[in-house]
Amino acid sequence: MFYHYHSAEDTLKSLQTDDSTGLSSKEAAKRQKKYGTNELESPKKQSLLLKFISQFADFMILVLIIAAIISFLVSFLKGETDYVDPIIIFAIIILNAIIGVVQETKAEHSLDALKKLSAPNASVFRDSTHMTIPAKDLVPGDIIFLETGYYVPADARLLTSINLKVDESALTGESHPVEKNADCVLKENTPLAERTNFVPSTGIVTYGRGTAIVTATGMDTEVGHIAKLIMEDVTPQTPLQKKLAKTGKILGILALSICAVIFILGTLQGRPIFDMFMTSVSLAVASIPEGLPTIITIMLSLGVQRMAKKHTVVRKLPAVETLGSATVICSDKTGTLTQNKMTVTTLYSINGAENLSSAFGNFLLSLATRCSDTNIEHSKNHESTIITGDPTEVAITTAAENQGILKLKLDLTYRRVDEIPFDSIRKRMTTIHMKNQNYEVITKGAFDMLLPLCNSVYINGKSVPLTSSYKKTLQEFNQRMSEQSLRVIAVAYKDVVSIHDKDYEKNLTFVGLIGMIDPPRPEAKEAVATCIEAGIRPVMITGDHITTASAIGKALGILHSSDEAINGAKLDTMSEKQLEENIQHYNVFARVSPEHKVRIVKAFQRTGNVVAMTGDGVNDAPALKTADIGCAMGMTGTDVAKNAADMILTDDNFATIITAVKEGRGIYDNIRKSIHFLLSSNIGEILTILASILLNFPTPLLAVQLLWINLVTDSLPAISLGTEKPEKGIMKRPPVDPQKGLFADGLVVNIILEGLFIGFLALTAFICGYKIDGNGSLTLGRTMCFSVLALSQLFHSFNMRSSRSLFETGIFSNIRLTFSFILCTILQVLVVEYPVFASIFKVQSLTLLQWIAVFFLSFLPIVVVEIQKGLNYLKN
């Protein structure tokens, strides 16, 4: 239950607690049995065995297992000891399963990270005694003490507050500490970020002190609600996983169907049943690219290594390519698009805007810095300065230090002798300093609370009477700054001879206005522009006020005149259907809760978008998990956000995600190239066997030869294609349509035509070799067919590198592919020419002329495809 709309007295009565004594130990123990400990629950973890078994729940994998078992049985029934085929198949399947388990065991530790955020101890009032207890032992009704530097150990309703400020940014996304007031009573529907009489678990007290009554613990806290969201939401499959699953089923069915046809035709022709069955099974193994999952995993791993060098740590391999399909990037504002550091950007005097480095700017900053409670620390070598304290005062002091106005020197020169601390009711603070033999009073705070205290205004180094005209001008300046979403601090002062009367805050001279904001990251605007050019919609989701969010959105180019900004309150009035229908109109979402963020992400997903989400706070974790790909910030990000995300940007740079998108698109292209290569090659193998059956020729390839070709062509060349660099202009084309299959844009036609050509070349080699052999032996024909089928695929791998000409991309620019080609070619020649291998694969040595014929036929795919690329270029 929430208590922000109850008074402190009513809350005490409701929770049956006395703030003068606190709960008794007996009552606390009773309540702990009822509510449980103040800890977060953990989801049940799947055992390694179950994870391993689940890796086999894939149609293509099941088909391969069946094929391997049949292959083993056929060899066993024939009395042979050649179990190479099933051994190789099972080895690949098990390797793929192991890789999958390794990836899963690295996954979600979100709840463990959430637990770490909880304070290990709590300062509590029990049995009429102030004591410290483990935070996990807190129960609703406990009275807790809050002081500067304390973590808030549980959700609580304030009972007292003295200048209390709490940093809730990790939970709400609020960019600065929130002023708290125990005396106020709020409306029931007040958003979480505006509950000034409430302190949430994981908050940090940055200023002041207070007492509070615990209203919720463990999973009932606001952080607990986030934990439930993380546990309940299942991370969606990536577009590639979906497409590969669909592709695997199609390939499996087609391969089995074609092999069944070949088996039936061969049997009807009177060929030996066992031989045809073995050939059909071997062809099924060859036609299904069983190494594809492993190859793709390796390609993704190579991409991960490249991305790691560019400040991106990938936690889940399949998510790498998802960025290439991203159509929407939902980004948190604070710390992601902005610097999460209040910065002074604007100064105003009665004359208008002033430069920070001007004489007036230095004077104003000097006054405001003296009236600040910041701490200055220098590194050992004095190369850097660390300024700590309230973010507003840190911003002022930093601006002064940047102008050479050193606070330590000011404090020595103008020694503080008295002060009136800031509080949330007065909204101002006043300090009194020694100035020569007299005193100087400085007051800074909210404009509307400070102006009535002034009777003069500072103009060109002098104090002149504050007329109604001057007041109107200052009010206009204040309004102008507020409309720019700046946090405005007014500064006034006066010189006095004596401080005995303590009448400090009267007859002040108004000096000027200081405007500050959490500014956008310098590189973020360019990154947003690149997003838009790449067909990706940038969306800002933040816990900040809608005016601040809109200002940042406009500055970055996220919010345009045709777009709208919306806040969480309005979102609450919309049904899921209404949000889905209108989601495309909104680019900025402000004052949102973790639940809102999840709704927004899901609404975009339901409209067919692939959603990437960036964030750094606890409040971002559910949305990071729900999104198709979650990107957490590594430097300022919480452990919760990092562990809920698929990748981590180690430099906290929004622009890095654009580099990752480019890499993701390149990886997707490379995966598509590998699939193109594997399938066109495998179709060539199928068509070679099918054509020979239809033409009533002897079988041109033996099972062991098919398997060898499969091993040579489906390994190194296919993996090497994964190292291709992203093509030029890759970020100027739209994202990969998630609704399109892997074979869209004419890929199927190309695969079939290229497979037909490779099959034709292999059959040609078989016929030529068979005719050359005057004795009618099949060995030479099979040797030439075997060699051409293997080598033509190796040459064909160069065609897959790019849609552009090889001469434009550089024939040998992919060193790994060149090395793979040379190595696999040498292996193929050795298999034919080395007697031991030749006997295993049932081939014979070739003459120089025969090898020339083999290489000539094998090279033809490059010639034909290069001509095709040239014709396509002329058409476009």
C-alpha positions in Angstrom: 0.0 0.0 0.0 1.1 3.6 -0.8 1.1 6.2 2.0 2.1 9.4 0.1 -1.6 10.5 0.2 -1.8 9.9 4.0 -0.5 12.2 6.7 2.4 11.1 8.8 0.0 10.6 11.8 -2.4 8.5 9.8 0.4 6.4 8.4 1.6 5.7 12.0 -1.9 4.6 13.0 -2.4 2.5 9.9 0.9 0.6 10.5 0.3 0.5 14.2 3.6 2.1 15.2 4.6 4.7 17.8 7.3 7.0 16.6 8.4 7.6 20.2 9.2 4.0 20.9 9.3 2.2 17.5 8.3 -1.4 17.2 9.2 -3.9 19.8 11.5 -6.8 18.9 8.6 -9.2 19.5 6.3 -7.3 17.1 9.1 -7.0 14.5 9.6 -10.8 14.6 5.9 -11.3 14.2 5.7 -9.0 11.2 8.7 -10.6 9.5 6.9 -13.9 9.6 4.0 -12.2 7.8 5.9 -10.0 5.3 9.2 -12.0 4.9 12.7 -10.5 5.0 13.6 -7.3 3.3 15.3 -9.1 0.4 14.5 -9.7 -3.3 13.5 -13.1 -4.5 15.5 -14.9 -7.1 14.1 -16.9 -10.0 14.7 -20.6 -10.1 17.8 -21.3 -12.1 17.8 -24.0 -14.8 20.3 -26.8 -14.3 23.2 -27.2 -16.7 21.8 -30.6 -17.8 18.4 -29.0 -18.7 20.2 -26.2 -20.5 22.2 -28.7 -22.5 19.1 -30.8 -23.4 17.2 -27.7 -24.5 19.8 -26.9 -27.1 18.5 -29.9 -29.1 14.9 -28.5 -29.4 15.5 -27.4 -32.9 14.0 -29.0 -36.1 17.3 -28.9 -38.1 19.2 -30.4 -35.2 16.6 -33.2 -34.8 16.8 -34.0 -38.5 20.5 -34.3 -38.3 20.4 -36.6 -35.3 18.0 -38.9 -37.1 20.3 -38.8 -40.2 23.3 -39.7 -38.1 21.5 -42.6 -36.4 20.3 -43.9 -39.8 23.8 -43.5 -41.2 25.2 -45.5 -38.3 22.6 -48.3 -38.7 23.2 -48.6 -42.4 27.0 -48.9 -41.9 26.4 -51.4 -39.1 24.0 -53.5 -41.1 26.3 -53.6 -44.0 29.1 -54.9 -41.7 31.2 -51.8 -42.3 33.2 -50.0 -39.7 33.1 -46.6 -41.5 31.3 -44.5 -38.9 32.9 -41.2 -40.0 29.6 -39.6 -41.1 27.6 -40.1 -37.8 30.6 -39.2 -35.7 31.2 -35.9 -37.5 27.5 -35.0 -37.3 27.2 -35.8 -33.6 30.5 -33.9 -32.9 29.1 -30.7 -34.6 25.7 -31.0 -32.8 27.4 -31.4 -29.4 29.8 -28.6 -30.0 26.9 -26.3 -30.9 25.0 -27.3 -27.8 28.0 -26.7 -25.6 28.4 -23.2 -27.0 24.7 -22.5 -26.4 25.1 -23.6 -22.7 28.1 -21.4 -22.2 26.3 -18.4 -23.5 23.2 -19.1 -21.3 25.3 -19.5 -18.1 26.6 -16.0 -18.6 23.1 -14.5 -18.7 20.9 -12.9 -16.1 22.2 -12.0 -12.7 19.9 -9.0 -12.5 18.3 -9.9 -9.2 21.7 -10.5 -7.6 22.7 -7.0 -8.7 19.5 -5.6 -7.3 20.2 -7.2 -3.9 23.7 -5.5 -3.9 21.9 -2.2 -4.2 20.2 -2.7 -0.9 21.9 -1.2 2.2 23.6 -3.9 4.3 22.5 -2.1 7.5 19.8 0.2 8.6 19.6 2.8 11.4 16.3 2.0 13.2 14.3 2.8 16.4 13.2 -0.3 18.2 12.3 -1.0 21.8 12.7 2.7 22.4 16.3 2.4 21.4 18.3 3.8 18.4 20.1 0.8 17.0 21.7 -0.5 13.8 20.4 -3.8 12.4 20.8 -5.7 9.1 18.6 -4.1 6.4 17.1 -7.5 5.6 15.5 -7.5 9.1 13.4 -4.4 8.5 9.6 -4.8 8.5 6.7 -2.4 7.6 6.2 -0.1 10.6 9.8 0.2 11.5 11.1 3.8 12.2 14.3 4.5 10.4 16.8 7.3 10.5 18.2 9.0 7.4 21.3 11.1 7.2 23.6 12.4 4.5 25.4 9.5 2.8 22.9 6.9 3.9 21.3 4.4 1.5 17.5 4.2 1.9 17.0 0.6 3.0 13.3 0.2 2.2 10.4 2.1 0.9 9.3 4.6 3.6 6.9 7.5 4.3 8.7 10.5 5.8 7.9 11.5 9.4 10.3 14.4 9.7 12.7 16.1 7.2 15.3 18.8 7.7 16.7 20.1 4.4 16.4 16.5 3.2 17.4 15.7 -0.4 17.5 12.2 -1.9 19.1 11.0 -5.1 16.5 8.7 -6.8 18.1 8.8 -10.3 18.7 5.1 -10.4 15.0 4.4 -9.8 13.1 7.3 -11.4 15.6 8.8 -13.9 15.4 12.2 -12.2 18.6 14.0 -13.1 19.1 15.7 -9.7 18.4 15.0 -6.0 14.8 15.5 -5.0 13.9 17.9 -2.1 11.8 16.0 0.5 9.1 17.4 2.7 7.5 15.2 5.4 4.7 17.6 6.1 3.0 17.5 2.7 0.1 15.2 1.8 -0.1 14.4 -1.9 -2.8 13.2 -4.3 -3.2 9.4 -4.7 -2.2 9.4 -8.4 1.0 11.5 -7.8 3.8 10.0 -10.0 6.7 8.2 -8.2 9.2 10.9 -9.1 7.0 13.6 -7.5 6.3 11.9 -4.2 8.2 14.4 -2.0 7.1 12.8 1.3 8.3 9.3 0.2 11.8 7.8 0.0 12.3 4.7 -2.1 14.6 1.8 -1.4 18.0 2.3 -3.1 17.8 6.1 -2.8 20.8 7.9 -1.5 20.5 10.8 1.0 22.7 13.6 -0.4 21.7 16.4 2.0 20.0 16.9 5.3 18.4 14.4 7.6 15.1 12.9 8.6 13.1 10.0 10.0 10.6 7.7 8.2 8.3 4.8 8.7 8.9 1.7 6.6 5.9 1.1 4.4 7.1 -1.8 2.1 10.0 -4.2 2.2 11.5 -6.8 -0.2 9.4 -7.6 -3.3 6.8 -5.1 -2.2 9.1 -2.1 -2.7 9.3 -0.1 -5.9 12.6 -1.9 -6.7 10.8 -5.2 -5.9 8.2 -4.4 -8.5 11.1 -4.0 -11.0 12.5 -7.3 -9.9 9.1 -8.9 -10.7 9.1 -7.3 -14.2 12.5 -8.7 -14.9 11.5 -12.2 -13.7 8.2 -12.1 -15.6 9.3 -10.8 -19.0 11.0 -13.2 -21.3 13.6 -11.8 -23.6 12.3 -12.2 -27.2 14.1 -14.2 -29.9 16.2 -12.1 -32.1 15.2 -11.6 -35.8 18.0 -13.9 -36.9 17.0 -16.6 -34.5 13.5 -16.5 -35.8 14.6 -16.6 -39.4 17.2 -19.4 -38.9 14.5 -21.5 -37.1 12.2 -21.0 -40.1 15.0 -21.6 -42.6 16.1 -24.7 -40.7 12.6 -26.3 -41.0 12.3 -25.4 -44.7 15.8 -26.8 -45.5 15.2 -29.9 -43.5 11.9 -30.7 -45.2 13.2 -29.9 -48.7 16.4 -31.9 -48.1 14.5 -35.0 -46.9 12.0 -34.7 -49.7 14.7 -34.5 -52.4 16.7 -37.3 -50.9 13.5 -39.4 -50.7 12.9 -38.8 -54.4 16.5 -39.7 -55.2 16.2 -42.9 -53.2 12.9 -43.9 -54.8 14.2 -43.1 -58.4 17.4 -45.0 -57.8 15.6 -48.0 -56.4 13.2 -48.1 -59.3 16.2 -48.0 -61.7 17.4 -51.3 -60.0 20.3 -49.8 -58.1 21.3 -51.5 -54.8 18.9 -50.4 -52.0 21.5 -50.1 -49.3 23.8 -48.1 -51.6 21.0 -45.7 -52.6 19.9 -45.4 -49.0 23.4 -44.5 -47.9 23.8 -42.1 -50.8 20.5 -40.5 -49.9 21.4 -40.1 -46.2 24.9 -38.7 -47.1 23.2 -36.3 -49.5 20.8 -35.2 -46.7 23.9 -34.5 -44.5 25.5 -32.6 -47.3 22.4 -30.7 -48.3 21.6 -29.5 -44.8 24.3 -27.1 -43.7 24.6 -28.7 -40.3 27.6 -26.5 -39.4 25.5 -23.3 -40.0 24.6 -22.7 -36.3 28.3 -23.2 -35.3 29.5 -21.1 -38.2 27.1 -18.3 -37.3 28.2 -18.5 -33.6 31.8 -18.2 -34.7 30.9 -15.3 -36.9 29.1 -13.5 -34.1 32.1 -14.2 -31.8 34.4 -12.5 -34.3 32.0 -9.6 -34.5 32.0 -9.4 -30.7 35.8 -9.2 -30.6 35.7 -6.4 -33.1 33.0 -4.6 -31.1 35.0 -5.0 -27.9 37.7 -2.9 -29.4 35.1 -0.2 -30.1 33.9 0.1 -26.5 31.0 -2.4 -26.8 30.8 -5.6 -24.6 28.3 -8.1 -25.9 26.8 -10.4 -23.4 24.5 -12.5 -25.7 25.9 -13.5 -29.1 22.6 -13.7 -31.0 21.9 -10.1 -30.1 24.8 -8.8 -32.1 23.0 -8.9 -35.4 19.8 -7.5 -33.9 21.2 -4.0 -34.0 21.4 -4.4 -37.7 17.7 -4.8 -37.8 16.9 -2.1 -35.3 14.2 0.3 -36.5 13.7 2.1 -33.1 16.3 3.1 -30.5 14.6 4.0 -27.2 17.1 5.9 -25.1 17.1 7.1 -21.5 18.0 10.7 -21.2 20.0 11.2 -18.0 23.5 9.9 -18.4 22.8 8.4 -21.8 21.9 11.3 -24.1 23.0 13.8 -21.5 26.1 14.0 -19.4 24.3 13.4 -16.0 26.1 16.5 -14.7 24.5 19.9 -14.1 26.4 22.6 -16.0 26.1 26.3 -15.9 25.3 27.5 -19.5 23.6 30.9 -19.1 24.0 34.1 -17.0 21.7 37.1 -16.9 22.1 40.6 -15.5 19.5 43.3 -15.7 21.2 44.2 -19.0 20.5 40.8 -20.5 22.5 37.7 -21.3 26.1 37.8 -20.0 29.2 35.8 -20.9 30.7 33.5 -18.2 34.1 35.0 -18.8 32.9 38.7 -18.6 33.6 40.9 -15.5 30.0 40.5 -14.5 30.1 36.8 -15.0 33.1 36.4 -12.8 31.5 38.6 -10.1 28.2 36.6 -10.2 30.0 33.3 -10.1 32.3 34.5 -7.3 29.3 35.4 -5.1 27.4 32.2 -5.8 30.5 30.0 -5.2 31.1 31.6 -1.8 27.4 30.9 -0.9 27.9 27.1 -1.7 28.8 24.1 0.5 31.0 22.2 -2.0 34.1 20.3 -1.2 37.3 20.6 -3.3 39.8 17.8 -3.6 42.9 17.8 -5.7 44.7 14.8 -7.1 48.2 14.0 -5.8 49.8 15.6 -8.8 47.3 18.5 -8.8 46.4 17.6 -12.4 42.7 17.2 -11.7 40.1 18.7 -9.2 37.2 16.8 -7.7 34.2 18.9 -6.6 31.6 17.2 -4.5 28.3 18.3 -2.9 24.8 19.3 -4.1 24.7 19.0 -7.9 23.5 22.6 -8.3 26.3 24.0 -6.2 28.8 21.7 -7.9 27.8 23.2 -11.2 28.3 26.7 -9.9 31.6 26.0 -8.3 32.8 24.1 -11.5 31.9 27.1 -13.7 33.8 29.4 -11.3 36.9 27.2 -11.2 36.8 27.0 -15.0 37.1 30.8 -15.0 40.0 30.7 -12.6 37.8 31.7 -9.6 39.1 29.2 -7.0 36.8 28.3 -4.1 39.6 27.5 -1.7 41.1 30.9 -2.3 37.7 32.6 -1.9 37.0 30.8 1.4 40.4 32.0 2.7 39.9 35.6 1.5 36.2 35.9 2.5 35.9 33.8 5.6 32.4 32.6 6.4 31.3 33.8 9.8 27.6 32.9 9.8 24.9 31.3 7.6 21.2 30.5 7.3 21.1 27.0 5.7 18.9 26.2 2.7 15.5 24.5 3.4 12.7 23.5 1.0 10.2 26.0 2.5 12.4 29.1 2.2 14.1 27.8 -1.0 17.2 29.9 -0.4 20.3 30.0 1.7 22.4 32.9 3.0 26.0 33.1 4.0 27.9 36.0 5.8 31.6 36.6 5.0 34.3 38.8 6.3 35.1 41.5 3.7 38.0 43.7 4.7 36.9 45.2 8.1 33.2 44.8 7.3 30.8 42.0 6.2 29.2 40.8 3.1 25.8 39.0 3.0 25.2 36.6 0.0 21.8 35.0 -0.7 21.1 32.5 -3.5 17.9 30.5 -4.3 14.7 30.4 -6.2 13.9 33.6 -8.1 10.4 34.1 -6.8 11.6 33.7 -3.2 14.6 36.0 -3.5 13.3 39.0 -5.5 10.9 40.2 -2.8 13.9 40.5 -0.5 15.6 43.0 -2.8 15.2 46.8 -2.9 18.0 47.5 -5.4 19.6 46.0 -8.5 23.2 45.7 -9.6 23.8 47.7 -12.8 27.3 48.2 -14.3 29.1 47.9 -10.9 26.6 50.0 -8.9 23.4 49.4 -6.8 20.4 51.3 -8.1 16.8 51.3 -6.8 14.8 48.3 -8.0 11.9 49.8 -9.9 8.8 48.0 -11.1 10.2 48.2 -14.6 13.4 46.5 -13.6 11.3 43.8 -11.7 9.3 43.1 -14.9 12.5 42.8 -16.9 14.0 40.3 -14.5 10.8 38.3 -14.4 10.8 38.1 -18.2 14.4 36.9 -18.1 13.5 34.3 -15.5 10.6 33.1 -17.7 12.7 32.9 -20.8 15.3 30.7 -19.0 12.5 28.5 -17.6 11.1 28.0 -21.0 14.5 26.8 -22.1 14.2 24.1 -19.3 17.1 25.7 -17.4 17.3 25.4 -13.6 17.5 29.0 -12.5 19.3 30.3 -9.4 19.0 33.9 -8.4 21.8 35.7 -6.5 21.7 38.8 -4.3 24.0 40.5 -1.9 24.7 43.5 0.4 27.6 44.9 2.4 27.0 45.5 6.1 29.1 47.0 8.9 27.6 44.9 11.7 26.0 41.5 11.9 24.6 41.8 15.5 21.0 42.4 14.4 21.0 39.1 12.4 18.7 40.9 9.9 20.5 39.4 6.9 17.8 38.8 4.3 16.4 42.4 3.9 17.2 45.2 1.5 19.4 43.1 -0.7 20.8 44.0 -4.1 19.7 41.7 -6.9 22.7 40.7 -8.9 21.7 38.2 -11.6 20.4 34.8 -12.7 22.4 31.6 -13.2 20.9 29.1 -15.6 22.1 25.4 -15.7 21.0 22.2 -17.3 22.2 18.6 -17.6 23.5 19.2 -21.2 23.4 16.8 -24.1 26.5 14.8 -24.8 28.5 16.6 -27.6 28.5 13.6 -29.8 24.9 12.6 -29.3 23.4 15.1 -31.8 25.6 13.7 -34.6 24.7 10.2 -33.5 21.0 11.0 -33.6 21.4 12.4 -37.2 23.1 9.2 -38.2 20.3 7.2 -36.8 17.7 9.1 -38.8 19.8 8.8 -42.0 20.1 5.0 -41.4 16.3 4.8 -41.2 16.3 4.3 -37.4 13.8 6.2 -35.2 15.5 7.7 -32.1 13.1 7.9 -29.1 13.8 9.5 -25.7 12.3 7.9 -22.6 13.0 9.7 -19.3 11.8 10.3 -15.8 12.4 14.0 -16.1 9.9 16.8 -16.5 8.3 17.0 -20.0 9.6 20.6 -20.5 13.2 19.5 -19.8 12.8 16.4 -21.9 11.3 18.4 -24.8 14.1 20.9 -24.7 16.8 18.2 -24.8 14.8 16.4 -27.5 14.7 19.5 -29.7 18.4 20.2 -29.1 19.4 16.7 -30.2 17.1 16.6 -33.2 14.9 13.8 -31.7 11.8 16.0 -31.3 10.6 17.7 -34.5 7.7 20.1 -35.1 5.5 17.2 -36.3 6.3 15.0 -33.3 4.8 15.1 -29.8 6.0 14.7 -26.3 3.9 12.8 -23.8 4.2 12.2 -20.0 3.4 9.2 -17.9 0.1 10.7 -16.6 -1.3 10.8 -20.1 0.1 7.3 -20.8 -2.0 6.0 -17.9 -5.2 7.2 -19.6 -4.4 5.3 -22.7 -5.3 1.6 -23.3 -2.8 -0.7 -24.9 -4.7 -0.5 -28.2 -4.7 3.3 -28.1 -1.0 3.5 -27.3 -0.3 1.1 -30.2 -2.3 3.2 -32.6 -0.6 6.4 -31.6 2.9 5.3 -30.7 4.4 6.5 -34.0 3.4 10.1 -33.1 5.6 10.3 -30.0 9.4 10.7 -29.9 9.7 11.9 -26.3 8.2 10.2 -23.3 8.6 12.1 -20.0 7.9 11.5 -16.3 7.6 7.7 -16.9 7.9 4.8 -14.6 9.6 1.4 -15.2 6.2 0.0 -16.1 5.6 2.8 -18.7 9.0 2.0 -20.3 8.0 -1.6 -20.8 4.7 -0.6 -22.2 6.3 1.8 -24.7 8.8 -0.8 -25.9 6.1 -3.4 -26.3 3.9 -1.0 -28.2 6.7 -0.3 -30.7 7.3 -4.1 -31.0 3.6 -4.8 -31.7 3.7 -2.3 -34.6 6.4 -4.4 -36.3 9.5 -2.6 -35.0 12.8 -4.1 -33.8 13.5 -2.1 -30.6 16.9 -1.3 -29.1 16.8 0.3 -25.6 19.6 2.1 -23.9 19.8 3.0 -20.2 21.8 3.0 -17.1 19.5 3.0 -14.1 17.6 0.4 -12.1 14.4 1.9 -13.6 15.7 1.0 -17.1 16.3 -2.7 -16.3 12.8 -4.1 -17.2 12.7 -2.2 -20.5 16.3 -3.3 -21.3 15.2 -6.9 -20.8 11.9 -6.6 -22.8 13.5 -4.8 -25.8 14.8 -6.8 -28.7 18.3 -5.6 -27.6 19.2 -3.8 -24.4 22.2 -1.6 -24.3 23.5 -0.5 -20.8 26.0 2.1 -19.9 29.2 0.6 -18.5 30.6 3.6 -16.5 27.6 5.1 -14.9 25.2 2.2 -15.3 24.0 0.2 -12.4 24.8 -3.5 -12.1 21.0 -4.2 -12.5 21.0 -2.4 -15.9 24.2 -4.1 -17.1 22.9 -7.6 -16.2 19.5 -7.0 -17.8 21.1 -5.8 -21.0 22.4 -7.7 -24.1 25.4 -5.4 -24.5 27.2 -2.8 -22.5 28.7 0.5 -23.9 31.9 0.8 -21.9 32.4 4.5 -22.7 28.8 5.5 -21.9 28.8 7.1 -25.3 25.5 7.2 -27.1 27.4 7.5 -30.4 29.0 4.1 -29.7 25.6 2.5 -30.3 25.8 3.8 -33.9 29.1 2.1 -34.4 27.5 -1.1 -32.9 24.6 -0.7 -35.3 27.0 -0.5 -38.3 28.8 -3.6 -37.0 25.5 -5.4 -36.5 24.4 -4.6 -40.1 27.7 -5.8 -41.4 27.4 -9.1 -39.4 23.9 -9.7 -40.7 25.2 -9.1 -44.2 28.0 -11.6 -43.6 25.7 -14.2 -42.2 23.5 -13.8 -45.2 26.6 -14.2 -47.5 27.6 -17.4 -45.7 24.0 -18.8 -46.0 24.1 -17.8 -49.7 27.4 -19.6 -50.2 26.5 -22.7 -48.3 23.1 -23.3 -49.9 24.2 -22.5 -53.5 27.1 -25.0 -52.9 24.9 -27.6 -51.3 22.3 -27.3 -54.1 25.2 -27.9 -56.5 25.8 -31.2 -54.7 22.2 -32.2 -54.7 21.7 -31.4 -58.4 24.8 -33.3 -59.4 23.4 -36.5 -57.8 19.8 -35.8 -59.0 20.9 -35.2 -62.5 22.9 -38.3 -62.7 19.9 -40.4 -61.4 17.6 -38.8 -64.0 20.1 -39.3 -66.8 20.6 -42.9 -65.6 24.3 -42.3 -65.1 26.4 -44.1 -62.5 26.5 -42.3 -59.1 29.2 -39.6 -59.6 30.0 -39.2 -55.9 30.4 -41.6 -53.0 29.1 -40.9 -49.5 32.6 -40.2 -48.1 33.4 -37.8 -50.9 30.2 -35.9 -50.2 31.1 -35.6 -46.6 34.6 -34.4 -47.4 33.3 -31.7 -49.7 30.9 -30.7 -47.0 33.7 -30.4 -44.4 36.0 -28.5 -46.6 33.5 -25.9 -48.0 31.3 -25.5 -45.0 34.0 -24.6 -42.6 36.9 -22.2 -43.1 35.6 -20.4 -46.3 32.1 -19.8 -44.7 33.6 -18.6 -41.5 36.1 -16.3 -43.3 33.2 -14.6 -45.0 32.2 -13.5 -41.5 35.3 -11.3 -41.3 34.2 -9.0 -44.2 34.1 -5.3 -43.3 30.8 -3.5 -43.6 30.2 -2.4 -47.1 30.3 1.3 -48.1 27.0 3.1 -47.6 25.7 0.5 -45.1 24.4 3.3 -42.8 22.6 5.1 -45.6 20.2 2.3 -46.3 17.1 1.3 -44.2 17.3 -1.3 -41.5 16.8 -5.0 -42.4 13.0 -5.5 -42.5 12.2 -8.0 -39.7 9.3 -9.2 -41.8 11.5 -10.2 -44.7 13.0 -13.6 -44.8 16.7 -14.4 -45.2 16.1 -15.1 -48.9 14.4 -11.8 -49.8 15.5 -9.5 -52.6 16.1 -12.2 -55.1 18.5 -14.3 -53.0 16.5 -17.6 -53.7 16.9 -17.1 -57.5 20.6 -16.4 -57.2 21.1 -19.5 -54.9 19.3 -21.8 -57.3 21.0 -20.4 -60.5 24.4 -20.6 -58.9 23.7 -24.1 -57.6 22.6 -25.2 -61.0 25.8 -23.9 -62.6 28.1 -25.6 -60.0 26.1 -28.8 -60.4 26.5 -28.5 -64.2 30.2 -28.0 -63.9 30.7 -31.0 -61.6 28.6 -33.3 -63.9 30.5 -32.0 -66.9 33.8 -33.0 -65.1 32.3 -36.4 -64.3 31.3 -37.1 -67.9 34.6 -35.9 -69.3 36.6 -38.1 -66.8 34.4 -41.1 -67.5 34.8 -40.8 -71.3 38.6 -40.2 -71.0 38.9 -43.5 -69.1 38.8 -46.0 -72.0 38.2 -48.9 -69.6 34.9 -47.5 -68.5 36.0 -47.2 -64.9 34.2 -44.7 -62.7 37.2 -43.7 -60.6 38.6 -41.0 -62.9 35.2 -39.5 -63.5 34.4 -39.5 -59.9 37.8 -38.0 -59.0 37.3 -35.1 -61.5 33.7 -34.5 -60.4 34.9 -34.7 -56.7 37.6 -32.2 -57.3 35.6 -29.7 -59.4 32.7 -29.8 -57.0 35.0 -28.9 -54.1 37.2 -26.4 -55.9 34.4 -24.6 -57.7 32.8 -23.9 -54.3 36.1 -22.5 -53.0 36.3 -20.2 -55.9 32.6 -19.3 -55.5 33.3 -18.1 -52.0 35.0 -15.0 -53.5 31.8 -14.1 -55.3 30.0 -13.9 -51.9 32.2 -11.1 -50.6 30.2 -8.2 -52.0 27.5 -7.3 -54.4 30.1 -5.1 -56.1 32.9 -6.3 -58.3 35.9 -8.1 -56.9 38.2 -5.7 -58.6 36.4 -2.8 -56.7 36.6 -4.5 -53.2 40.0 -6.0 -53.8 40.4 -9.6 -54.8 42.7 -10.6 -51.9 41.7 -7.9 -49.4 40.1 -10.5 -47.1 43.3 -12.2 -45.9 41.4 -14.9 -44.0 39.4 -15.9 -47.0 42.5 -16.0 -49.1 44.3 -18.2 -46.6 41.2 -20.5 -46.3 41.1 -20.9 -50.1 44.8 -21.8 -50.3 44.6 -24.2 -47.4 41.5 -26.0 -48.5 42.8 -26.2 -52.1 46.0 -27.8 -50.8 43.9 -30.3 -48.8 41.8 -31.2 -51.8 44.9 -31.8 -53.9 46.5 -33.9 -51.2 43.4 -36.1 -50.9 43.6 -36.9 -54.6 47.4 -37.2 -54.9 48.5 -38.7 -51.6 48.0 -42.5 -51.9 46.8 -43.1 -48.3 44.1 -40.5 -48.6 43.3 -41.5 -52.2 42.5 -45.1 -51.0 40.2 -43.8 -48.2 38.3 -41.5 -50.6 38.4 -44.0 -53.5 40.0 -41.5 -56.0 43.0 -41.7 -58.3 45.9 -39.3 -59.1 45.3 -36.8 -61.9 47.7 -35.8 -64.7 48.7 -32.1 -65.2 46.3 -31.8 -68.1 43.5 -33.2 -66.0 44.3 -30.8 -63.2 44.2 -27.8 -65.6 40.8 -28.9 -66.8 39.6 -29.2 -63.2 40.8 -25.7 -62.3 39.4 -24.2 -65.5 35.9 -25.6 -64.8 36.2 -24.6 -61.1 37.2 -21.0 -61.9 34.1 -20.4 -64.2 31.7 -19.4 -61.3 33.8 -16.3 -60.7 33.7 -15.3 -64.4 29.9 -15.8 -64.7 29.0 -14.0 -61.4 31.4 -11.1 -62.2 29.5 -10.7 -65.6 26.2 -10.8 -63.6 27.4 -8.1 -61.2 28.5 -5.9 -64.1 25.0 -6.2 -65.8 23.3 -5.3 -62.5 25.6 -2.3 -62.1 24.6 -1.1 -65.7 20.9 -1.6 -64.9 21.1 0.5 -61.7 
